[in-house]
Amino acid sequence: MAQYSVYIQYDDVDKIYIASIPELQGCMAHGETKEQALKELEIACELWIETAKESGREIPKPALYAEKV
């Protein structure tokens, strides 16, 4: 997950943090703290990638990751 962009937002209505990975459509998680939301997002990311592999879908590359030369 480290290479992917992560977006974290606080939801005032539900009083939770929502974390998502824009490159992986629909890959989101939430928690009462930023740390909890990120931990849950790691799990969601692993499951997203595992499911994509099983169904033969393409796994997007990280948008902002630059390989070291």
N, C-alpha and C positions, 0 to 999 in steps of 0.2 A: 504494500500500500504506500510505502514511503515515496515512490516516484510520482504518484498521482496527485493532482490538485485536490485540496480538501477545503470545503466551504463550511463554516460554522456560523449559525445564526441562533439568537435567543428568541424564543416564542413567548411573548408576554401573556398571551391568552392561556396557554397550557403550562407556563412556567417551566419550560424545558429547553435544553439546547438541542438543535437539530444539526447533524453533520451529514454532508453528502460529498460524493465524488462526481463532479460534472461529466467526466469522460465515460463513466459507467452509468448509462441511463437507468434511473430508478434506484441506484445504490445509495441508500439513506439509512440513518440510525438516529436514535435520540437518547438523551440521558439527563439526569438532574444537574450534572456538572459537565463542563467541557471535556474533562478527562474521561468521564463515563461515556459520553457521546462518541469520543474518538475510539475508545476501547470497543464499543459496540460496532462502530463503523469498520474496524479491522475485521471483525467476524463477518459482517455483511459483505465486505469486499472479497474475502476468501470464498464465501458461498456464491457470490455473483460470478466470479471467475470459474469456479468449479462447475456451476450450472451451465455457463456458456460453453465450456469445453465439452460437457456431456451432450449438449444439444447441437454441437457443431457450429455455433455462432462465433463470429470474429471477436477477438478481445482487443478493444482499442488500446493503442499505445498512449502513455502519458503525454499530455499536451505540452507541458512545460519542462519535461525532463530532457536534459542535454547530456549526451555521453561525453565522458572525458576523452580527450584525444592525446 
